[in-house]
Amino acid sequence: MTSKEPWATPDALSHLIAFGYKLTEALDDEQSPRIQVAEAEQSLRQGTVFPLLDERIGRSVDLTIFDQHARQTLTAALVDRAGADQDERQYNIDRNGVCTLLALTFSAIGYVNAKIR
């Protein structure tokens, strides 16, 4: 692990996996408002992923399991992977921002897994 990726830790891996499940739960909930890809990308650039998620899916998906430290770690991981995976469209996602965040979560899980081995 380098100091550039302080989020690439075993604890972060646990947070990322739980976050992936929560995003999947949001996708399955028909009552959950849709987040556009552009909104997800903007929240990544601004570091406001959790405020967006709290506002849009927080009623249907319990995100309170992530304390402030976990939220900062997850945001850093997603922002880092979005930068590394410059074109989120490489995942062939262009309509659902939650899917974009889920794809970046998978990318971060793979990255952390490789780093901690």
Secondary structure, DSSP 8 states (H G I E B T S, - for coil): --TT-TT-SHHHHHHHHHHHHHHHHHHH-TTS----HHHHHHHHHHT-HHHHHHHHHTTTS--TTS-HHHHHHHHHHHHHHHHHT--GGGG---S-HHHHHHHHHHHHHHHHHHHH-
